[in-house]
Amino acid sequence: MANEEKDQLLHYDPYDAKRRYANGRRAALQAMDALMSEPGNLQKLYDAAQKEFDDNPVKFFQEVIVPITPRELQLEDDGDNSPQAKAAQAREAIGEADALMGIPSEESE
């Protein structure tokens, strides 16, 4: 990415008349997208994530995977915390998410 493009991307003025960005969050996401598109950065992220996962898989799951899981796939607490109930709830949520995306269910195949 050219320096001029980086300067433009990193410049955020909420009072800018051109309103290139709706808000600071969008500008931050665009900056992160640009960062991840730089050669080698995705591999660096992967390697760092693998190290974190290897160090503590449960912590990685709780702090990384759960926050980025779409709400449609997150389980609701209905009072029944048995593994069987949670598995059934997960299957139902996945089926609903698949239906939203137009993926046929296993029963319909």
SVG drawing of the C-alpha trace seen along z (x, -y; Angstrom):
<svg xmlns="http://www.w3.org/2000/svg" viewBox="-37 -20 42 57">
<polyline fill="none" stroke="black" stroke-width="0.4" points="0.0,0.0 1.4,-3.4 2.2,-5.9 -0.4,-8.3 -3.1,-5.6 -2.0,-4.9 -2.1,-8.5 -5.6,-8.8 -6.7,-5.7 -5.3,-6.8 -6.7,-10.3 -10.0,-10.5 -11.7,-13.8 -15.3,-13.5 -16.0,-17.0 -14.6,-16.3 -17.0,-17.8 -16.5,-14.8 -17.6,-12.3 -15.5,-9.5 -16.4,-7.5 -19.7,-7.3 -17.8,-7.0 -14.5,-6.1 -15.4,-2.4 -15.7,-2.1 -12.3,-3.9 -10.7,-1.5 -12.1,1.5 -10.8,0.2 -7.4,-0.3 -7.4,3.3 -8.5,4.6 -5.7,2.8 -3.2,4.1 -4.4,7.7 -4.0,7.3 -0.3,6.6 1.8,9.5 2.7,11.9 0.4,10.3 -2.3,13.0 0.3,15.7 1.7,13.7 -1.8,13.5 -2.4,17.2 0.9,18.1 0.2,15.9 -3.3,17.3 -1.9,20.9 0.5,20.1 -2.3,18.6 -4.5,21.6 -1.6,24.0 -1.0,22.2 -4.6,22.3 -7.3,23.7 -10.2,23.0 -9.1,19.4 -8.7,18.9 -12.1,20.3 -13.7,18.1 -11.8,14.9 -11.6,15.2 -14.1,17.7 -17.1,16.9 -17.0,13.1 -16.9,13.5 -19.5,16.2 -22.7,14.9 -25.6,14.5 -27.7,17.1 -25.1,19.8 -24.7,18.8 -26.6,20.9 -29.3,19.5 -29.5,20.4 -32.8,22.0 -32.0,23.5 -31.1,27.0 -27.3,27.0 -26.9,30.7 -24.6,31.6 -27.4,33.3 -29.6,30.1 -26.7,27.9 -26.0,30.2 -29.6,30.2 -29.7,26.4 -26.5,26.1 -27.9,28.4 -31.1,26.3 -29.1,23.0 -26.9,24.4 -30.0,25.5 -31.5,22.1 -28.3,20.4 -28.0,22.8 -31.6,22.1 -30.9,18.3 -28.0,18.9 -30.0,21.3 -28.1,24.4 -30.4,27.5 -30.7,29.4 -29.5,33.0 -33.1,34.2 -34.1,32.8 -31.4,34.5"/>
</svg>
